[in-house]
Amino acid sequence: MQYKSDLSTEQVDNAFGAEPSMIQGALFKQIAIYFLLPLALAVVHSIVGLVIINQFLHAMHMISTLPYILITAGIVLVIYGIYLIATVSYTHLTLPTT
């Protein structure tokens, strides 16, 4: 159902003279926003939690978790980036070329 709605929006854009490259650019911006806003919220939430955890561990004279945090964050960002690229690539495949 959502695809038909998106298709009609794309057809309206074409009727008003929007070029396919403009439509693809607008789609990329929208998809990037939908991906980056939740990611930014998750990063802020994680930073607050990790600061508290590190303070607790430091008070207990335990090891630093910074290397493990950085490795995990790197893996999550790589997976998230692959998912974003796959989503953008799929939208390019579904758009008509004319």
mmCIF file of the C-alpha atoms, coordinates in Angstrom:
data_MODEL
# 
_entry.id   MODEL 
# 
loop_
_atom_site.group_PDB 
_atom_site.id 
_atom_site.type_symbol 
_atom_site.label_atom_id 
_atom_site.label_alt_id 
_atom_site.label_comp_id 
_atom_site.label_asym_id 
_atom_site.label_entity_id 
_atom_site.label_seq_id 
_atom_site.pdbx_PDB_ins_code 
_atom_site.Cartn_x 
_atom_site.Cartn_y 
_atom_site.Cartn_z 
_atom_site.occupancy 
_atom_site.B_iso_or_equiv 
_atom_site.pdbx_formal_charge 
_atom_site.auth_seq_id 
_atom_site.auth_comp_id 
_atom_site.auth_asym_id 
_atom_site.auth_atom_id 
_atom_site.pdbx_PDB_model_num 
ATOM 1  C CA . MET A 1 1  ? 0.000  0.000  0.000   1.00 0.00 ? 1  MET A CA 1 
ATOM 2  C CA . GLN A 1 2  ? 2.781  2.441  0.909   1.00 0.00 ? 2  GLN A CA 1 
ATOM 3  C CA . TYR A 1 3  ? 4.539  1.768  -2.410  1.00 0.00 ? 3  TYR A CA 1 
ATOM 4  C CA . LYS A 1 4  ? 1.531  2.995  -4.389  1.00 0.00 ? 4  LYS A CA 1 
ATOM 5  C CA . SER A 1 5  ? 1.494  6.181  -2.335  1.00 0.00 ? 5  SER A CA 1 
ATOM 6  C CA . ASP A 1 6  ? 5.211  6.722  -2.964  1.00 0.00 ? 6  ASP A CA 1 
ATOM 7  C CA . LEU A 1 7  ? 4.788  5.974  -6.656  1.00 0.00 ? 7  LEU A CA 1 
ATOM 8  C CA . SER A 1 8  ? 1.995  8.515  -7.022  1.00 0.00 ? 8  SER A CA 1 
ATOM 9  C CA . THR A 1 9  ? 4.141  11.124 -5.272  1.00 0.00 ? 9  THR A CA 1 
ATOM 10 C CA . GLU A 1 10 ? 6.972  10.350 -7.690  1.00 0.00 ? 10 GLU A CA 1 
ATOM 11 C CA . GLN A 1 11 ? 4.567  10.620 -10.625 1.00 0.00 ? 11 GLN A CA 1 
ATOM 12 C CA . VAL A 1 12 ? 3.405  14.012 -9.349  1.00 0.00 ? 12 VAL A CA 1 
ATOM 13 C CA . ASP A 1 13 ? 7.029  15.145 -9.087  1.00 0.00 ? 13 ASP A CA 1 
ATOM 14 C CA . ASN A 1 14 ? 7.594  14.043 -12.682 1.00 0.00 ? 14 ASN A CA 1 
ATOM 15 C CA . ALA A 1 15 ? 4.452  15.896 -13.785 1.00 0.00 ? 15 ALA A CA 1 
ATOM 16 C CA . PHE A 1 16 ? 5.863  19.091 -12.282 1.00 0.00 ? 16 PHE A CA 1 
ATOM 17 C CA . GLY A 1 17 ? 9.132  18.578 -14.127 1.00 0.00 ? 17 GLY A CA 1 
ATOM 18 C CA . ALA A 1 18 ? 11.330 17.131 -11.403 1.00 0.00 ? 18 ALA A CA 1 
ATOM 19 C CA . GLU A 1 19 ? 14.215 15.202 -12.903 1.00 0.00 ? 19 GLU A CA 1 
ATOM 20 C CA . PRO A 1 20 ? 14.947 11.678 -11.653 1.00 0.00 ? 20 PRO A CA 1 
ATOM 21 C CA . SER A 1 21 ? 18.243 12.880 -10.173 1.00 0.00 ? 21 SER A CA 1 
ATOM 22 C CA . MET A 1 22 ? 16.369 15.470 -8.113  1.00 0.00 ? 22 MET A CA 1 
ATOM 23 C CA . ILE A 1 23 ? 13.931 12.832 -6.887  1.00 0.00 ? 23 ILE A CA 1 
ATOM 24 C CA . GLN A 1 24 ? 16.800 10.488 -5.984  1.00 0.00 ? 24 GLN A CA 1 
ATOM 25 C CA . GLY A 1 25 ? 18.559 13.303 -4.136  1.00 0.00 ? 25 GLY A CA 1 
ATOM 26 C CA . ALA A 1 26 ? 15.434 14.112 -2.151  1.00 0.00 ? 26 ALA A CA 1 
ATOM 27 C CA . LEU A 1 27 ? 14.938 10.430 -1.315  1.00 0.00 ? 27 LEU A CA 1 
ATOM 28 C CA . PHE A 1 28 ? 18.541 10.119 -0.145  1.00 0.00 ? 28 PHE A CA 1 
ATOM 29 C CA . LYS A 1 29 ? 18.146 13.135 2.150   1.00 0.00 ? 29 LYS A CA 1 
ATOM 30 C CA . GLN A 1 30 ? 14.921 11.785 3.624   1.00 0.00 ? 30 GLN A CA 1 
ATOM 31 C CA . ILE A 1 31 ? 16.389 8.323  4.173   1.00 0.00 ? 31 ILE A CA 1 
ATOM 32 C CA . ALA A 1 32 ? 19.537 9.804  5.730   1.00 0.00 ? 32 ALA A CA 1 
ATOM 33 C CA . ILE A 1 33 ? 17.453 11.846 8.160   1.00 0.00 ? 33 ILE A CA 1 
ATOM 34 C CA . TYR A 1 34 ? 15.376 8.801  9.103   1.00 0.00 ? 34 TYR A CA 1 
ATOM 35 C CA . PHE A 1 35 ? 18.583 6.870  9.767   1.00 0.00 ? 35 PHE A CA 1 
ATOM 36 C CA . LEU A 1 36 ? 20.634 9.571  11.492  1.00 0.00 ? 36 LEU A CA 1 
ATOM 37 C CA . LEU A 1 37 ? 18.075 10.931 13.970  1.00 0.00 ? 37 LEU A CA 1 
ATOM 38 C CA . PRO A 1 38 ? 17.566 7.610  15.794  1.00 0.00 ? 38 PRO A CA 1 
ATOM 39 C CA . LEU A 1 39 ? 21.312 6.977  15.623  1.00 0.00 ? 39 LEU A CA 1 
ATOM 40 C CA . ALA A 1 40 ? 22.043 10.380 17.189  1.00 0.00 ? 40 ALA A CA 1 
ATOM 41 C CA . LEU A 1 41 ? 19.539 9.732  19.976  1.00 0.00 ? 41 LEU A CA 1 
ATOM 42 C CA . ALA A 1 42 ? 21.078 6.309  20.630  1.00 0.00 ? 42 ALA A CA 1 
ATOM 43 C CA . VAL A 1 43 ? 24.582 7.805  20.758  1.00 0.00 ? 43 VAL A CA 1 
ATOM 44 C CA . VAL A 1 44 ? 23.534 10.460 23.295  1.00 0.00 ? 44 VAL A CA 1 
ATOM 45 C CA . HIS A 1 45 ? 21.742 7.839  25.390  1.00 0.00 ? 45 HIS A CA 1 
ATOM 46 C CA . SER A 1 46 ? 24.777 5.535  25.280  1.00 0.00 ? 46 SER A CA 1 
ATOM 47 C CA . ILE A 1 47 ? 27.216 8.294  26.203  1.00 0.00 ? 47 ILE A CA 1 
ATOM 48 C CA . VAL A 1 48 ? 25.217 9.231  29.288  1.00 0.00 ? 48 VAL A CA 1 
ATOM 49 C CA . GLY A 1 49 ? 24.976 5.600  30.388  1.00 0.00 ? 49 GLY A CA 1 
ATOM 50 C CA . LEU A 1 50 ? 28.631 4.866  29.700  1.00 0.00 ? 50 LEU A CA 1 
ATOM 51 C CA . VAL A 1 51 ? 29.839 7.904  31.644  1.00 0.00 ? 51 VAL A CA 1 
ATOM 52 C CA . ILE A 1 52 ? 27.905 6.692  34.679  1.00 0.00 ? 52 ILE A CA 1 
ATOM 53 C CA . ILE A 1 53 ? 29.167 3.125  34.281  1.00 0.00 ? 53 ILE A CA 1 
ATOM 54 C CA . ASN A 1 54 ? 32.779 4.302  33.900  1.00 0.00 ? 54 ASN A CA 1 
ATOM 55 C CA . GLN A 1 55 ? 32.481 6.456  37.032  1.00 0.00 ? 55 GLN A CA 1 
ATOM 56 C CA . PHE A 1 56 ? 31.179 3.441  38.943  1.00 0.00 ? 56 PHE A CA 1 
ATOM 57 C CA . LEU A 1 57 ? 33.953 1.192  37.649  1.00 0.00 ? 57 LEU A CA 1 
ATOM 58 C CA . HIS A 1 58 ? 36.574 3.828  38.408  1.00 0.00 ? 58 HIS A CA 1 
ATOM 59 C CA . ALA A 1 59 ? 35.277 4.162  41.981  1.00 0.00 ? 59 ALA A CA 1 
ATOM 60 C CA . MET A 1 60 ? 35.483 0.379  42.371  1.00 0.00 ? 60 MET A CA 1 
ATOM 61 C CA . HIS A 1 61 ? 39.072 0.425  40.979  1.00 0.00 ? 61 HIS A CA 1 
ATOM 62 C CA . MET A 1 62 ? 38.120 -1.823 38.060  1.00 0.00 ? 62 MET A CA 1 
ATOM 63 C CA . ILE A 1 63 ? 39.448 -1.855 34.502  1.00 0.00 ? 63 ILE A CA 1 
ATOM 64 C CA . SER A 1 64 ? 38.636 0.765  31.896  1.00 0.00 ? 64 SER A CA 1 
ATOM 65 C CA . THR A 1 65 ? 35.993 -0.191 29.366  1.00 0.00 ? 65 THR A CA 1 
ATOM 66 C CA . LEU A 1 66 ? 37.019 2.398  26.755  1.00 0.00 ? 66 LEU A CA 1 
ATOM 67 C CA . PRO A 1 67 ? 38.688 -0.025 24.282  1.00 0.00 ? 67 PRO A CA 1 
ATOM 68 C CA . TYR A 1 68 ? 35.678 -2.346 24.361  1.00 0.00 ? 68 TYR A CA 1 
ATOM 69 C CA . ILE A 1 69 ? 33.291 0.553  23.923  1.00 0.00 ? 69 ILE A CA 1 
ATOM 70 C CA . LEU A 1 70 ? 35.180 1.856  20.892  1.00 0.00 ? 70 LEU A CA 1 
ATOM 71 C CA . ILE A 1 71 ? 35.322 -1.573 19.248  1.00 0.00 ? 71 ILE A CA 1 
ATOM 72 C CA . THR A 1 72 ? 31.601 -2.135 19.775  1.00 0.00 ? 72 THR A CA 1 
ATOM 73 C CA . ALA A 1 73 ? 30.730 1.370  18.539  1.00 0.00 ? 73 ALA A CA 1 
ATOM 74 C CA . GLY A 1 74 ? 32.832 0.805  15.425  1.00 0.00 ? 74 GLY A CA 1 
ATOM 75 C CA . ILE A 1 75 ? 31.086 -2.478 14.649  1.00 0.00 ? 75 ILE A CA 1 
ATOM 76 C CA . VAL A 1 76 ? 27.635 -0.923 15.144  1.00 0.00 ? 76 VAL A CA 1 
ATOM 77 C CA . LEU A 1 77 ? 28.505 2.029  12.887  1.00 0.00 ? 77 LEU A CA 1 
ATOM 78 C CA . VAL A 1 78 ? 29.784 -0.278 10.139  1.00 0.00 ? 78 VAL A CA 1 
ATOM 79 C CA . ILE A 1 79 ? 26.618 -2.393 10.257  1.00 0.00 ? 79 ILE A CA 1 
ATOM 80 C CA . TYR A 1 80 ? 24.425 0.725  10.358  1.00 0.00 ? 80 TYR A CA 1 
ATOM 81 C CA . GLY A 1 81 ? 26.326 2.183  7.386   1.00 0.00 ? 81 GLY A CA 1 
ATOM 82 C CA . ILE A 1 82 ? 25.897 -1.013 5.367   1.00 0.00 ? 82 ILE A CA 1 
ATOM 83 C CA . TYR A 1 83 ? 22.174 -0.983 6.142   1.00 0.00 ? 83 TYR A CA 1 
ATOM 84 C CA . LEU A 1 84 ? 21.909 2.674  5.021   1.00 0.00 ? 84 LEU A CA 1 
ATOM 85 C CA . ILE A 1 85 ? 23.757 1.948  1.768   1.00 0.00 ? 85 ILE A CA 1 
ATOM 86 C CA . ALA A 1 86 ? 21.572 -1.098 1.082   1.00 0.00 ? 86 ALA A CA 1 
ATOM 87 C CA . THR A 1 87 ? 18.412 0.939  1.677   1.00 0.00 ? 87 THR A CA 1 
ATOM 88 C CA . VAL A 1 88 ? 19.522 3.775  -0.598  1.00 0.00 ? 88 VAL A CA 1 
ATOM 89 C CA . SER A 1 89 ? 20.594 1.293  -3.285  1.00 0.00 ? 89 SER A CA 1 
ATOM 90 C CA . TYR A 1 90 ? 17.213 -0.427 -3.142  1.00 0.00 ? 90 TYR A CA 1 
ATOM 91 C CA . THR A 1 91 ? 15.367 2.878  -3.599  1.00 0.00 ? 91 THR A CA 1 
ATOM 92 C CA . HIS A 1 92 ? 17.453 3.573  -6.705  1.00 0.00 ? 92 HIS A CA 1 
ATOM 93 C CA . LEU A 1 93 ? 16.418 0.185  -8.088  1.00 0.00 ? 93 LEU A CA 1 
ATOM 94 C CA . THR A 1 94 ? 12.707 0.839  -7.512  1.00 0.00 ? 94 THR A CA 1 
ATOM 95 C CA . LEU A 1 95 ? 12.608 4.249  -9.155  1.00 0.00 ? 95 LEU A CA 1 
ATOM 96 C CA . PRO A 1 96 ? 11.776 4.374  -12.849 1.00 0.00 ? 96 PRO A CA 1 
ATOM 97 C CA . THR A 1 97 ? 14.620 5.620  -15.026 1.00 0.00 ? 97 THR A CA 1 
ATOM 98 C CA . THR A 1 98 ? 12.519 7.770  -17.309 1.00 0.00 ? 98 THR A CA 1 
# 
